[in-house]
Amino acid sequence: MTDKEKNRLSARAKRYAKVGTNVGGVAARMAGARFFGVTLDRGKNALELAAALGGLKGPIMKVAQLLATIPDALPPEYATELTKLQSQAPPMGWAFVKRRMNAELGADWQNKFASFEHHPAAAASLGQVHRARSHDGKELACKLQYPDMQSAVEADLSQLQLLFAIRSRFDPGIDTSEIAQEIGARLREELDYVREAKHVALYRAMLSNEPQIRVPGVWPELSTGRLLTLDWLEGRKLLDHKNDPLDVRNSLATAMFAAWWHPFSRLGVIHGDPHLGNYTVFDIDGKPAGINLLDYGCIRIFPPSFVGGVVDLYRGLERGDDALVVHAYETWGFKRLNRELIDILNIWAKFIYGPLLDNRVRTIADGVKPSEYGRREAFRVSRALKEKGPVTVPREFVFMDRAAIGLGAVFLHLSAELNFYKLFNEAIEDFSVDKVAARQQAALTQAGL
């Protein structure tokens, strides 16, 4: 075993111990309560879980927050507490940054920039972003991964089953095995900045005709598998505009709709991380003009048939065509369907599709807080499945569902009033599975994916 392998194994072992102690303590109390027939205070236990995870940084925080945004992955008490967790990790100090940059770009790395800010512009679960400037005066964003993230990810994913045990002990109506696999696959992809650079290229191509959406360019000569250098896109936080005039808020919401639905309906690709920090608003002539799409670590590329299922379900609900609805669920991979399970799944489907089926100007959901969007419907589905389930959630469904909820929350934050029916039908106007397949293959080949 090489020294590098020993160090990685040691780092992973330490991570196992730390994460296992914090999360395992909460899970052990749950198991004990179940064994002795004691009623567990779920609200209190949820607070303890949040406190345990709040003391950890790195992937486990990202996993916890991700779980909180997937309806039905966790009971509502736990989801509520986990959404409060902050993803900001303590940034690497300048000495640490210099060593990491030296490892990625070589000893003369500072000579490759005209300037490089010592303090990060942002710090998150897996890495931090430094602002820099190229020798030709271009503003840059350098995303630098924290050390030992591969070990940390593998250690934290091994503890993911403990978090899902919370779900299965209380509400066995949903089999979360596919959710766990999907989270693992996407989180491992987020460590690969070469792949993320290709995602950026893919989005630049897909959204090249959308003037309201800006995608940064990649600087390959200043990028590696653990360092990604992109154009710096100047902009303000999306929430800074929640009190703007309605026409401005509607314009920004329309841009968000296009950034999400157009790549999905035309090429089967979604931006799967609904975090508000992944979008900023750019100005033209001092006025809000569109959105900057910033992070491309969590991109989901779907089989064209899955996109076909999304459109079939929409049309089945619109026409009252039960056979088409069932066909859509089967296309997605739901198994052992019966009338009762279909009716339960339709509770969620009618919630997600409701605004898209309503041909009028409206909010995405009247009187609902962004943090509560989808929670009531998820609870109804969970309660019904507890009696009629279990049902296994297909893995492709996970990030589709998560992104839809995140997008809806953005519309609520902006209090946007749009004709979502019109926007959606324009997006699927010339839809066919064959067209999605052809476009997807061409775009992925061009991006090197």
QUIGI-V568294 format. One record per helix or strand of 2 or more residues. SS is the DSSP state (H for helix, E for strand). FROM is the first residue (numbers start at 0). TO is the last residue. If there is no record, write none. Layout:
# QUIGI-V568294
SS/FROM/TO + SS/FROM/TO
This chain:
# QUIGI-V568294
H/2/34 + H/41/53 + H/58/67 + H/75/81 + H/93/104 + H/108/111 + E/114/115 + E/121/122 + E/126/132 + E/138/144 + H/148/157 + H/159/169 + E/173/174 + H/176/189 + H/192/205 + E/212/214 + H/219/221 + E/226/230 + E/235/236 + H/237/240 + H/245/266 + E/268/270 + H/275/277 + E/278/283 + E/286/292 + E/298/300 + H/303/318 + H/321/331 + H/338/356 + H/369/371 + H/374/387 + E/390/391 + H/394/413 + H/419/426 + H/432/446
